[in-house]
Amino acid sequence: MRNYSKTVVMLASITPLLFAESNALIEVKLFKPWVVKEENMFGTLAIKNTGTDPIFLAKDAFDFDVGQLVTRSLPRNTPYEESKQEKEYLMMMRDGDGLFGLPAGETYLYEGYKFYFVYPDPSATEMRFTISIYLGKDLWLDSEPLTVNRVIPDSEEYLATINNKKVNTSDMYKMVAVTYKNERWLYKKSTRANNLYFPICPLSLTNKIRVEPHDNENLFKIWDGDNPMIYHLTKSILTEGPDENNVLGKWTRERKQRAEADNAEVRRKKAEGEK
């Protein structure tokens, strides 16, 4: 299986926040540089506070996704609706689990959560954008530009139709394998009118793919040839699977190990400086 995934390191803008320096190094992981029509891009990120004061982030990944994480198109010909984002941010603050302060010098990842970077213009062929973190009161941390191309796939293979019977028997999804050039990806495809595609993981190019129910209504076993994976429908992630398929889990695990080592070193130096 050939892997086109790449890590793009983003240097965010420096923004004054309460007379302190607030900036971050945002490392964005996109697992492929192309999307099909009606696809929500799939990726994750690590946030390093390179300022002097804490950066306040949502404790819960879902709250962060809704209230702070935004895909903003480039060029910015029209101003972003800060008032709309401020409303989302305040709603997150009211209904969510609150914020925590990421200390200066430390890195944070939201584990076990898949981010979909929804591009504002679904008709664009070449999509240029930033991944932006909203800090409230019209303050942003913006990444450097990213580019993803919208393509026409070479083929799409239907695999199965699944749903979470325990939650909603009418919310059905098709599982399909999409091939583009020398890559093959598994998608969850909505059966509603919008036909949205949600990428799950890369697949081998030649193996037969099978999908079958697992232990409960929300888990499914997916076979890539002889390699089994466990897919959580509601979370839309693989909870088990080999690294060549479970690319989100592999990247998060390895990046977390580095972050923990770096954070320990930052704390050690701070403790020495306080003596």
Secondary structure, DSSP 8 states (H G I E B T S, - for coil): -----EEEEEE---EEETTEEE-EEEEEEES-SEEETTB-EEEEEEEEE-SSS-EEEESSHHHHHHHTEEEEESS--S---HHHHHHHHHHHHHHS--EEEE-TT-EEE-TT--EEE--S-TT-SEEEEEEEEEEETTEEEE---EEEEEE--SEEEEEEEE--TTT-TT--EEEEEEEETTEEEEEEEE-STT--EEEEEEE-SSS-EEEEE-SSTTEEEEEETTEEEEEETTTTEEEE--TTT-HHHHHHHHHHHHHHHHHHHHHHHHHHHH-
